[in-house]
Amino acid sequence: MSDSTRSAYRSIVVYTSLVVLLGNLAACGAGSQKSSAPTSGASTQTASTPSAAGLESKTGSSMDTTEAAQTGFSPPEVATDESYKSIADNQFYTADRQPLSTFSIDVDAASYSNVRRFINEGQLPPKDAVRIEEMVNYFPYDYPQPTGDKPFSINTEVATAPWNPQHKLVQIGLQGRKIGMEKLPPNNLVFLLDVSGSMEEPNKLPLLKASLKLLVNELRPTDRVAIVVYAGSAGLVLPSTPGNEKSKIIAALDKLEAGGSTAGGEGIIQAYKVARENFLKAGNNRVILATDGDFNVGVDSDDGLVKLIEKERQSKIFLTVLGLGMGNLKDAKMEQLANKGNGNYAYIDNIMEAKKVLVKEFGSTLLTIAKDVKIQVEFNPKLVQAYRLIGYENRVLENKDFKDDNKDAGELGAGHAVTALYEVIPVGVKTDLKFATPVDRTAADQETQIAANSTELMQVRLRYKAPKSDTSELLTGKVENSIAKPIDTASNNLKFAAAVTAYGMNLRNSPYKGSSNFGSVLELANQSKGADLDGYRAEFIRLVEKSKKLTKS
């Protein structure tokens, strides 16, 4: 592509992005669910760039060259400075050599809204932007509420895998206890807002200000908000203010303008300082960091920022990260900060997504009911030949970490659902799939509990801590072996989760996608749409339809 063509394309995309964004803002009151689009384009190659961990990829790729040749789809070559952590799909492990699988839950949903803005722009997303567990967990599921004094219920279901009917698909679903707005504890919130020059685009600071106003309108007199901003330096622009002084808070937001470099580390230090000064012992104390992730002044390395966040989280203050923008989105950095800050990461691509995250899911976004939640599954080698955890590549733990209360894991918010899926190959099923090379078993790997003559397919064990506790509690359950029901007769919960999973595998061109394609995803999603009161599943169906057209264009 020539320089003049590339320049013209960028101008068109920027103009289109602005038009779409303004349309979204205007449509908010009417309940429209349009999505803004990225200015970043796609190329047929992925270039890597080093990071502190050596795992980020800077990419404008929407698919590799092999897939492009197969589909006939040739994305435009437009440079982008977005970065994503490299992901290699989890492999199959043999149950006789490695019967235990351990991972941290993930309540983030940023990947789905980020993928959506690529699709709505007419591009397939970079492979590493697709985190399947975040795609699945974007959607609510009809799991029962917990009973007794436990903060969540544990639910399991088994059916045939739609992309390989000889395999079983096992769903593990956690449902956090829902808490009414009137019963939520008071909030001590600190908005930590990036107002550097990179945030001046319409889909960054202007969208952020509109989004936070939605949250401000939900605040109660018992809630408090402070605003810290950072650009070339950090500063307090609004001291902690009661939630009923909405006009004062909104006026402070209205005055914000973008400019300068990005002193993110300094801003984080000051935000946590303000949060500590206004700490509510019986309340929810949280910093809400909103940025495109482009830190470039002060503590800016991934390692340095992570260490800073890990230190600050000792003060019992949680972290929410809101990602915005396109073209230079530092997705990997923001995901890592939220993970280490006992928090969650959401990507705001339009005002309706802001309403979902900051209004409709207010409790689950801001109130943690269980922290350091870990899941360990033991597979019965008498019945299971091999298994694969789908997604959660960034959340896999060593088996010894399950009992280690010093090992950080994911947090669960009020009313939040978490879903995980395993693909299981039963004993006796012939397969051409390659299994992971067995590793030497440690003492922790050998702490199995399934009896030799057991009829259990698998055991599910779960550890979690109360929000203010440093000691974990253990919950256990078992999944009995039975003839897996056909996927068509499974619950809408499992069918829809399977549809989203297959969609993610196809976007990633996963070697484990089997017979699935966008057409079969559509069929399964339409079967399991259900009541869909918020329209999220209908939007997903439209997204798959667009993806299908893109691969044929």
N, C-alpha and C positions, 0 to 999 in steps of 0.2 A: 504494500500500500504506500503511495507517495506521501510526502510530508503535507502537501496541500490537501490531499484527500483525507488524510488522518485529521488535519486541523478542521476541515469542514464537518467531518463526522462528529468530532468532539463538540463543536458548536451546536449541532443539531441535538445531540444527546443532552447537553446542558440545558438547552431551551426546552426540550421535551420534559426533562426532569422538573424544571420550574413550573411548567404548565400543569403537570400531573399533581405536584405538591399543592399548588394553589387550589386545584380542584378538590383535593382531599380535605383541605382546611374548610373550604366552603361547604363540602358535603357532610361534615361532621355532624351538624345538627340534624341532618336528614337521615342519619344512620347509614350513610354510604360506606362501603368497605373497599374502596379503591386503594391501590398501593403505589407509592412513589417508586421511581426507578433509578438504577445506578448510572453514574456517568462513566464508570469503568467499563471497558469493553472486554472482549475475549479474543484470545489467539489460539492457535492450534498447538502451541507448545507452552510448557510450564518452566519458568526459570526459578532457580532456588536462590535464596539469600541467607547468609548465616545469621544466627541469633545466639543469645546466651546459651541456650540449650542445644543449639545446632539443629533444631527441628522445625523451624518456620519455613514456609515456602512463600515467596512473593510471586503472585500469579495473576495472569489475565486469562487463563485457560478455562474453557468450558467443557472440554473433553479432550482425550488424547487423539493423536492422529489416526490410530487404528479405528477407533470408534467413529471418527468423522468420516473415514472412508467407507465404513459399513453403512452409515446412515445417509450419506450424501450431504450432511450438514457441515458447512464451512463458516465458522464464526468470523466476524471482522477482526482484523489485527489492530487492537487499540491498547496502548500501554496502560498499566494500572500499577499503583503502589500499594495495593492491599496485601496483607500477609496473613497466612493461616498455618496452624501447626500441622505438620505432615501426619497423615493417618494411614496406617496399614491395617486392613481388615483383620479382625480376630480370626485365628485359624481353628480347625477342629482338633480337639485333644482326645486321646483315647482314655476311656474311663478306667481301664485296668491299671494304667500307669499313672494317670493324673486325675483322680476322681473328684478333686476339690476345685472349685472356681470361686474366686472372691473378688468383689468390686465395691466401689463406693457408689451410692445413688447419685443421680444427676437431675436436678430440677430445672436446669437452664433450658430455655427454649429459643435462644437467639438464632440458632442455625436455620430454623424454619422460616422466620421472617426475613432473614438475610437471603436465603434461597429464593423466597417469593419475589423480592425486588429484582433479582437477576431475571427470573422467568418473565415478570411483567415488563421488563425492558426488552424482551425478545432474545435473551441469551440463556444457555444452560450454565449453571454455576460452576466455579472451579471445584474439582473433585474434593479437595480438602476442606471446602466450606460446608460440605454435607456431613454432619454428625447425626447418625441415624437415631440415636437415643433422644436427641433434642428434637428431632422431627416428630418422633412418636409422642414425646411428652408435652408437645405444644397443645395437644387436644385433651379435653376432659373426658373421663370414662365413667361409666355407670357402676362403680364399685360401691359396696355397702359401707355405711358409716361404721366406725369402730364401736365396740361395745365395752362396757366396763371402764376402767381407768386408763386404758392404753391410748396413746395419741393417734394410732392409725390401725387400720385393718390390713390383713395380708390375704390376698386372693390368688388362686392359681387355676389354670385351665389348660387342657391339652387337646390338640387337634392335629390333623395332617398338615404338613407344610404346603402351602399352595404352589410354591415353585418346585417342589419335589415331593409328591404324594407318598413316597416310600419313607420319608422322614417325618418325625413328629415336631410340632411347634409347641413349646411350652411358654405360657404367659405367666409372669409374676407381677401382680399389681398391688401397690400400696395406696391406701386412701387415707389422707390426713383428716383429722376431725375438723369439721366446719365450725367456725365461730362467727356469730352475728356481729355486725359492725358495732352495735351498742355494747357488746361484751368485750371488745378488743381493749387491751390495756392502753394507757396514754402513750403517745409517740414523742420521742425526742429525736428529731430529724435534723440532719445537716446536709443541705444540698451543696455538693462540691462540684462546681461547674467550670468546665474548660471554656474560656473565652479568648483563646489564642486565635491568631490569624487564620488557621486552618478551619476554624469553626464558623466562618462568616457566610458560608453557602446556605441557601434557603432550607435545605434538608438537614441542617445541623443546628446552630444556635436558635434561629427563628422557630424551627419545629420543636426544639427542646423547651423553649419558653412557653409555647402553646401547650405542650404536654404537661409541664409542671403546674400550670394553672388549673388543669383538670384535677390534679392531686390536691392542690391547695383548697379547691372548692369542696373537697370531701373532709377536710380537717375539722376537728371538734375543738371546743374551748380548752379541753384538757391536753391537746396536742401542742407541740412547739416546733418551730422551724427556724433555723439559722441558714444563712447563705454565705459560703466561701467561694471565691472565684480565683482562678489562676491563669496567668498568661506569662509575661516576662517575670512576674513575681506573684505571690499569693496575697490575698487580702480578704478581710471580713467586710462584706457589704451590707449584711443585715444580722444584728445580734439575735439571739434566740427570742422568738416572738410567738405569743399565743396564737393558736389556730383560728380563733374568731376574729383576729385582726387581718382579715383577708386582703383588704384594699392596700394595707401597708406592705404585705408580702408581695402582692402582684405588682405594686409600683416599683419595688426593688428589682423584680424580674424584668420589667419593661425597660429599665435604664441600662440593662446590660448590652454591651457592644463587643464585637470580636476585634482582636488586634494583638500583635506581638507574638513572641515565641511561647513555649509551653513548659512552665516550671511545675510539672505534675507532682514530683516528689515533695516539694515544699507545700503544695496545696494539701496533699494527703496528711502531712504532719499537722498543719493548722486545723484541718477539718476534725481530726480525731481529738485534738486539744479542746476545741469548742464543744464537741460531743461529751467529753469527760467533764467539763465544767458545768454542764447542764444535765448530768446523768440522772436518770430516773430509776431508782432501785426496783420499783414495781412496774416498770414500763418497758417499752421496746425502744432500744437505743440503736440508731442506725445512721450510717453515712451513705448517701446516694451520690455516687460518682457518675457524672455524665460527660462523655468525651468521644472523640473519634480514635482515641488511643495513641495519638501521635505525640508522646512525651519527648522533648528534646533539650530540656534544660535541667540541670541539677541531677537528682537520682533518676536516670532514665533507662538504665539497663534492666532487662527482665529480672535478673538475679537480685539487683539492688532493690527494685520495687517490691518484689516478692518478699524479701527479708523485712522490708519496712512494714508491709501489710501483716506479715506473720507476727511481728512484734506488737503492732497496734491491736490485733484481735485479742490479745491477752486482757484487754480492758473490758471485755464482754460487750463490745460494740460490734454489731454486724455490718456487713457491706453489701450494697446493691450496686451493680454496674449497669449503666444504660449506654449502649453503643449507638452512634448515629453516623450518618453520612456514607459516602461511597468514594471510590477512587483511591483513598489512602487509609481505609479502615484497618486498624490493627487488631483484628479479631483474636488472634492467639494471645496477645498481651492482656486483653480485657477478660477473656475467659479464665486465664491463669490468676489474675488478681481477685476475681470473684471467688474462685475456688479456694484460694488461700486466705481470704478474708471472711470465711464463714458466711458466704452470701450467695447471691444468684446473679446471673447475667442475662439481660434481655437486649434485643436489638430493635430499635424503634425506626421503622421505615416509613410510617405515616401516622397521622393523628388517631386513626382508629386502633392501631396497635398500642399507642400510648394509653388510650382509654381502656383497652383490655388489661394491660399490665398494671396501670396505676389507679384504676377505678374499679373495674369489675373484679380483678384479682387482688384487690388492695390487701386483704388479710394474708393471702399466701405469699405475696410479694414482700410484705413488710414484717410479718409476725412469724418467727420460727417456733415450731412446737416440738421439734426433735432435731438434734445436731449429731454430727459424726455418725450418720446412718450407713452401716455396712451390711452387705448381703453375702452370705457364703452358701453355695449349693454343693451338695455331695451327690454324685451320680452312682447308681448301682451298676457295677461292671458286669453283673450277671444278666442285666437287661439292656444296658447301654453300651454300644460299641464305641461311639464317639459323640462329642457335643461341641457346640460353638455358641459363645455369647455374642449376640448381634449388637454391634455398637459398643458404647462405653470403653472404647479403646484408650481414651485418656483417663479412665477411672479404674482400670484394673489394678488390684492390690496383690501383694504376696500373701499367701495363706497365713503366714505368721502374723500379719497385720490385723487379722480379724479380732484377736483377743487383746491387741495392744491399744490401750485407751489413750496413748499419746499420739497415735496415728490419726491424722486429720482425715475426715471424710465429708460427705455431703449433708446439707441441711434440708429439712422438710418444713414447708410453710403450712399454715392453717388452711385446710380445705384442699391442699394440693394433692394430686395423684401422681404416682411414679410407676412407670411400666417398664419391665425388662423382658426380653424374649430370648429363649435358647432354641436353637435347632438341634435336634437329637437324632442320631442314626441308631436304630435298634440293632441289637445283636442279630447276626444272620443276614443282614441286608448287604448286598454287594454294591460296591461303590468304586468309582475311579478317582474320587477326591483324595488328595494327599493329606495326611495328618501331620501335626506338628511333631518335630523331633523331641522325643522324651528327654526330660532333664533329670538330674539326680534328685531324688526325693529327700527332703529335709524332715526333721521330726514333726514339724507343723503339717507337712503334706501327708503324713501318715496317721493323723488323728481322725480316723474315720469312725463313723458310728452305725452305719448300716450293717445289720447282721448278714451272715453268709447266706442264710436261707430266706431272706426278706423278700417280700413281693413289692416293695417300694421301688418306684422308678427313680425317685430322688428325694432328698431332704432339703428343706429350705431353712436356714438359720439367719437370724437378723440381730444385729446389735445397734443400740442407739443410746444417746444420752439426753436427759432433760436439758432444756436450754441453759440452765444455770448450774448444771452438775458436771463433774469431771469423771464420773464413774458410769460405765455403760450397763445397760440391762439387756438380757438375752430373750429372744422369742424364737420358737421353733415350730416347724410344721412339716408335714410329709405329703408327697404326691404319689398315690398308689398307681401301679401299672395297670393299664387297661387298653383295650383296643381304641386307638385314637379316633375320635369322631371325624367325619369328613369336614373340611373347612367350611363347606356350605351350610352345615348345621350348627356351627359354633356360634357363640354369642356375638353380638355386634361389637362388644369390646375387643375380642380377639380378632375378628375379621377386619375391623378397621385398623387396628394396630398392625396387622399383617400387611394390609394394603399400603400403609405409610412406610413400613419397613421395606417392602418390595420396591416402592417408588425410590426410596433412598438408595437401595442397592443398584437400581438402574441408573440413577444420576451419577453414582460413583463408578459405574461399569464394573461392579464387583464380580470377582470370579465365582461367587457363591449365589448369584442371582438365579441360577437354574433356568427354568422355562419361563420365568416372569418377563413381562414387558409392560409398556405403558397401557396397552389395551387390557391386559389381565388385571392390572392395578385398578383401572377404571371400573371394571366389572365388579371387583370385590368391594371397592369403596361405595359404589352405588347400592350394593346389597346391604351394606352396614351403615348407611347414612343416619338412620334412626330419626328421632324427633328433631335434633339439631337446632335448638331454639336460638342459638347465637349465630348460626350460619357458618361456623368454622369448617364443618365437613363439606358443605356445599362449595365453599371457597377452595378447599383442597381439590375437589373434583375438577373445578375449572382450571386449577393450576396444572393438574395432570394432563388435561386436554390440551393446554397450551404447550406443555412439554412434548407431547406426542406430535403436535404440528411442527415444532421446532426441529425435531429429528428427521422430518420429511421435507423440510424446506431447502 
